[in-house]
Amino acid sequence: MITEPRIAALMVIYNEKIANAKSYQSLLKSLPPKDVLIYDNSPTAQDCPDGFHYVHNKLNPGVSTAYNYAAYWAEENHYTHLLLLDSDSIFPEEAMQKYINAATHHPEHLILAEVIASGKVISPFWFKWGKSWYGDDIPNGKLSFDNKAAINSAMLIPISQFKKSGGYDEKIPLDWSDIAFCRKLSRLKIAAQKIPLRVSHDLSESGMSSFESAKFRFKTYMIGVKRMPTKHILEDFLILSWAKFKAFKLCLRYKSLWFLVHYLRKLFYA
């Protein structure tokens, strides 16, 4: 007998009104409020739509803490799956039904949408030689996480597999959290199903962010670089090399040596 999954949806938000979030507008407001958890990392709490579960954490511990909290909440409330959402993803009307259909027929697999940003496929993606490689060459159907990963947003995770993996590493609060989590899934031979569902996504680094915003993002990026579990010393060297290249690019973009100085500081003293 095939049992339909019970899906809880989580949206993590920071310094944005819930009603203005693209994930809320395109998906969450059409779901039963009892199935939705909003985890707000903003400095100040805000009013939440009636019936939604709302958690405010002014300490802003990052997305990994929010995901682990949501998985515990979902299990306590007898949900079978957890759908992760950033605030800036846009879902088509048929998204939820496609997730339900896929999870019904593949209850032990993660369900992955094809996520598009700036006209290119950014998830799922290859992770090889210490770097993410984006493209549309990963077909629909079953896939392993060997040399592959997916961004957090639009990922549907069976609670049983979330528990088996041990969840997200809260020492990696933002950048690299998705790759580190997929590494766990790979070691445990937990597979995914990529389904014919396209989700649009705004990359946080797209365009010319403010200097302060770019510094904050690079700080979180370097935390992930230092704490990311690597397969061998060569991969560790390659990850650090790509991080140095990123620091150089940001120095040129913002006409500041701050990024290279921060890279060197974290390389030798963190």
KAQUIGI-V462134 format. One record per backbone hydrogen bond with DSSP energy under -1.0 kcal/mol. NH is the residue of the N-H (numbers start at 0). CO is the residue of the C=O. Records with the same first field share a line. If there is no record, write none. Layout:
NH = CO / CO
This chain:
7 = 80
8 = 34
9 = 82
10 = 36
11 = 84
12 = 38
19 = 16
20 = 17
21 = 86
22 = 86
24 = 20
25 = 21
26 = 22
27 = 22
28 = 23
29 = 26
30 = 27
34 = 31
35 = 32
36 = 8
37 = 52
38 = 10
39 = 54
40 = 12
51 = 48
52 = 35
54 = 37
56 = 39
59 = 56
62 = 172
63 = 172
65 = 61
66 = 62
67 = 63
68 = 64
69 = 65
70 = 66
71 = 67
72 = 68
73 = 69
74 = 70
75 = 71
76 = 72
77 = 74
78 = 73
79 = 5
80 = 5
81 = 156
82 = 7
83 = 154
84 = 9
89 = 199
94 = 91
97 = 93
98 = 94
99 = 95
100 = 96
101 = 97
102 = 98
103 = 99
104 = 100
105 = 101
108 = 105
109 = 190
110 = 155
111 = 192
113 = 196
114 = 122
115 = 198
116 = 119
119 = 116
121 = 114
122 = 114
124 = 148
125 = 132
126 = 146
127 = 130
130 = 127
132 = 125
140 = 193
142 = 191
147 = 144
148 = 124
153 = 83
154 = 151
155 = 110
156 = 81
158 = 79
161 = 157
162 = 158
163 = 159
164 = 160
166 = 161
171 = 168
176 = 173
179 = 175
180 = 176
181 = 177
182 = 178
183 = 179
184 = 180
185 = 181
186 = 182
187 = 183
188 = 185
189 = 184
191 = 142
192 = 109
193 = 140
194 = 111
196 = 194
198 = 113
199 = 89
200 = 115
201 = 87
205 = 202
213 = 209
214 = 210
215 = 211
216 = 212
217 = 213
218 = 214
219 = 215
220 = 216
221 = 217
222 = 218
223 = 219
224 = 220
225 = 221
226 = 222
227 = 223
235 = 231
236 = 232
237 = 233
238 = 234
239 = 235
240 = 236
241 = 237
242 = 238
243 = 239
244 = 240
245 = 241
246 = 242
247 = 243
248 = 244
249 = 245
250 = 246
251 = 247
252 = 248
253 = 249
255 = 250
260 = 256
261 = 257
262 = 258
263 = 259
264 = 260
265 = 261
266 = 262
267 = 263
268 = 264
269 = 265
